[in-house]
Amino acid sequence: MAFLSAYRQYFQIVQIVVSIALVIAILLQARGAGLGSVFGGTGTVFKTRRGVDRLLFRMTIAFTVIFAVVSIVGAAIPVPAS
């Protein structure tokens, strides 16, 4: 993976941006309650994820996969010789 040495810094920036997005997506999910209850709804009527909750859940999974791939690729890139 030596051909990616010039892009090492870009991988680090992408990793930081994805990690911030992942933290925000995780914090927006209220444990034991739907997103509706965060804004004043009851949230105990439905047990399945609907609407924004489902989108947020899937985005969290996507950010996790992207973060893992970028981390593994970033760790495999050798440090360029100075």
C-alpha positions in Angstrom: 0.0 0.0 0.0 3.0 2.3 -0.5 1.2 4.0 -3.4 -1.3 5.5 -0.8 1.5 7.2 1.3 0.7 10.6 -0.3 -2.9 10.3 0.8 -2.2 9.3 4.4 -3.2 12.8 5.7 -6.5 12.7 3.8 -7.4 9.3 5.3 -6.7 10.8 8.8 -9.0 13.8 8.0 -11.8 11.5 6.8 -11.3 9.3 9.9 -11.8 12.4 12.1 -14.9 13.5 10.3 -16.5 10.1 10.3 -15.7 9.6 14.0 -17.4 12.9 14.8 -20.4 11.9 12.7 -20.5 8.5 14.5 -20.4 10.1 17.9 -23.3 12.5 17.0 -25.4 9.6 15.6 -24.9 7.6 18.7 -25.7 10.4 21.0 -28.9 11.2 19.1 -30.2 7.8 19.9 -31.9 7.8 23.3 -31.6 4.5 25.1 -34.9 2.8 25.8 -36.9 5.5 24.0 -37.7 6.4 20.5 -36.7 9.7 19.0 -40.3 10.9 19.5 -40.0 10.7 23.3 -36.9 12.9 23.2 -39.1 15.7 21.9 -42.0 15.1 24.3 -43.9 12.2 22.8 -44.6 9.0 24.7 -42.4 6.7 22.7 -43.6 3.5 24.4 -46.3 2.6 21.9 -44.2 1.1 19.1 -41.3 -1.3 19.6 -40.1 -1.2 16.0 -37.9 1.6 14.6 -39.9 4.0 12.3 -39.0 7.0 10.3 -36.2 9.1 11.7 -35.2 6.4 14.3 -34.7 3.9 11.5 -32.7 6.3 9.4 -30.5 7.2 12.4 -30.0 3.6 13.2 -28.9 2.7 9.7 -26.7 5.8 9.5 -25.0 4.7 12.7 -24.3 1.3 11.2 -23.0 2.9 8.0 -20.7 5.3 9.9 -19.4 2.4 11.9 -18.5 0.3 8.8 -16.9 3.4 7.1 -14.9 4.2 10.2 -13.6 0.6 10.5 -12.6 0.4 6.8 -10.9 3.8 6.9 -9.1 2.9 10.2 -7.8 -0.4 8.8 -6.7 1.2 5.5 -5.1 4.1 7.3 -3.2 1.8 9.6 -1.9 -0.2 6.6 -0.5 2.9 4.8 3.2 3.3 5.5 4.5 6.6 6.8 6.2 8.5 3.9 10.0 8.8 4.1 11.0 12.4 4.9 
